[in-house]
Amino acid sequence: MCSDTTRRKFARRTVSALLVVSAVVAATPPVFAADIAHGAQLARQWCVSCHLLPEQQGQTALQGPPSFRDIARSGKTPDELRVFLMNPHGAMPPLTLSRAEIDDLVAYIETLH
């Protein structure tokens, strides 16, 4: 059996460990969520000439490229979309998007399911 002294030491260590973990969590900068509105703006800026966007009424685009809604429903994971946007190929023009812009564009695509 444990003595009272052993239990108190264990309780103090547990509380100390919880305080350290809490301090580390509190000091960690928050992860910023992707900006969906910025992703939509990027789509209007870079993608609308080839891809149909849901909010663009009366838009005409090239035949062949999938619409953004089709891309969203393609079953590709967000990570697969990110990899593709980092290294576009086929008829896609070479995009120079930052990682944050890619995250924003993928977040926008994900809203179109």
C-alpha positions in Angstrom: 0.0 0.0 0.0 1.0 3.6 -0.6 1.7 5.9 2.3 0.2 9.3 2.5 3.6 10.8 1.7 3.9 8.8 -1.5 0.3 9.8 -2.5 1.1 13.5 -1.8 4.3 13.3 -3.9 2.4 11.6 -6.7 -0.3 14.3 -6.6 2.3 17.1 -6.6 4.1 15.6 -9.6 0.8 15.2 -11.4 -0.2 18.8 -10.8 3.2 20.0 -11.7 3.1 18.1 -15.0 -0.4 19.4 -15.8 0.8 22.9 -15.2 3.8 22.5 -17.5 1.6 21.0 -20.2 -0.9 23.9 -19.8 1.8 26.5 -20.0 3.3 24.9 -23.2 -0.2 24.8 -24.8 -0.9 28.4 -23.8 2.4 29.6 -25.3 2.0 27.7 -28.6 0.8 30.1 -31.3 -2.6 29.3 -32.7 -2.8 27.5 -36.1 -4.5 29.9 -38.4 -7.5 28.5 -40.3 -7.6 28.8 -44.1 -9.4 31.8 -45.4 -12.3 30.6 -47.5 -13.2 34.0 -48.8 -9.7 34.6 -49.9 -9.7 31.2 -51.7 -12.9 32.2 -53.6 -11.2 35.5 -54.6 -8.1 33.5 -55.8 -10.4 31.3 -57.8 -12.1 34.3 -59.5 -8.6 35.8 -60.1 -6.7 32.8 -61.5 -9.2 30.0 -62.3 -12.4 31.5 -63.8 -11.1 31.7 -67.3 -10.9 27.9 -67.5 -13.1 26.5 -64.7 -16.7 27.1 -64.0 -17.3 28.6 -60.5 -20.7 28.1 -58.8 -21.2 31.8 -58.0 -20.4 33.1 -61.5 -23.7 33.5 -63.3 -23.6 33.3 -67.1 -20.0 32.3 -67.0 -18.5 30.6 -70.1 -15.3 28.6 -69.7 -13.2 26.4 -71.9 -14.6 23.0 -72.7 -12.8 20.2 -70.8 -11.6 21.5 -67.5 -13.8 20.3 -64.6 -15.9 22.8 -62.8 -14.9 23.6 -59.2 -17.9 21.8 -58.0 -16.8 18.7 -60.0 -13.3 19.0 -58.4 -14.9 19.3 -55.0 -16.9 16.1 -55.6 -14.0 14.2 -57.2 -13.1 12.4 -54.0 -9.7 14.0 -53.9 -8.5 14.7 -50.4 -7.4 18.2 -49.4 -3.8 17.0 -49.3 -4.1 15.6 -52.8 -5.5 19.0 -54.0 -2.6 20.8 -52.3 0.0 18.6 -54.0 -1.6 19.1 -57.3 -1.8 22.9 -56.9 1.9 23.0 -55.8 2.9 21.2 -59.1 0.1 21.7 -61.6 0.3 19.8 -64.8 -1.5 19.1 -68.0 -3.2 22.2 -69.5 -2.9 24.1 -66.3 -0.7 27.2 -66.4 2.2 27.3 -63.9 0.7 28.9 -60.8 2.9 30.6 -58.3 0.8 30.3 -55.2 2.1 30.4 -51.6 1.2 27.6 -49.3 -1.3 29.9 -47.5 -3.0 30.7 -50.8 -3.1 27.0 -51.7 -4.7 26.3 -48.3 -7.2 29.1 -48.9 -8.1 27.8 -52.4 -8.4 24.2 -51.1 -10.6 25.4 -48.2 -12.9 27.1 -50.8 -13.1 24.0 -52.9 -14.0 22.0 -49.9 -17.0 24.2 -49.3 -18.5 23.2 -52.7 -19.4 19.6 -52.0 
